[in-house]
Structure formats: C-alpha cells, structure tokens
Amino acid sequence: MTVSGSSPRGGREKMSEKHITRTSLSEMRRTKSRTDWERLRREGDYGGAPEFEVDWTKAKLVEPLPKKLISLRIDKDVLEFFRAQGKGYQTRINAVLRAYKEAQERSD
C-alpha cells in the first residue's frame, strides 16, 4: 500500500508504508525526545555542517495550489478533536478528506 503525503509547497510525494510509523497523539505526548539538545547548544552550528553557497539566479518561485474557501458544517466533537491537535487542524482535515477521496478513486 502507498500513502500520499502533501508537502508544504503543495507537491505530492509517494511514501512507502514501511517508512510510516503510526502513533497516537497521546503516545506522542509521552515520548521523550532523543535529541541531544545540550550538545547542539554547545556546538552552536548544529554539528558543524559545511556551509555552502546558494545560486539564487537559478531559483524558481513555486507557489502552492490555491485552496477553495467554503463553509462546511462539521459535528462539534469532530471539530474539537482536530482543533485539540493544535495549529494546522484545517490542513489535517483536508488531508483526511484527500485520503478518503483517493481511496474511493482507487476502489473504482
């Protein structure tokens, strides 16, 4: 099974199921970070990654596809569920609807 993801720039990427870890929100909140924040603060440059020059003359502006503004009635508990997950809840609702749409298209 392949799952599609949406990048911040509106592109579509294919993700292999073996690279996806499913975790509930409550599990995520209990998970301790494995990042060594003290080492990063000491080093200051986040591991000494080499600096590089960017050739901005070849850069292209890629704008995300526009979204359609609509009015949608959603059950209160459903809206509260998505809002409780924090910023970006409308994007998550869109992702759920997109996944449903794509599943329906595959089954046709």
Stockholm file with secondary structure:
# STOCKHOLM 1.0

chainA/1-108         MTVSGSSPRGGREKMSEKHITRTSLSEMRRTKSRTDWERLRREGDYGGAPEFEVDWTKAKLVEPLPKKLISLRIDKDVLEFFRAQGKGYQTRINAVLRAYKEAQERSD
#=GR chainA/1-108 SS CEEEEECTTSCEEEEEGGGCCCCCHHHHHHCCCCCCHHHHHHHSSTTTCCCCCCCGGGCCCCCCCCCCCCCCCCCHHHHHHHHHTCTTHHHHHHHHHHHHHHHHHHHC
#=GC SS_cons         CEEEEECTTSCEEEEEGGGCCCCCHHHHHHCCCCCCHHHHHHHSSTTTCCCCCCCGGGCCCCCCCCCCCCCCCCCHHHHHHHHHTCTTHHHHHHHHHHHHHHHHHHHC
//
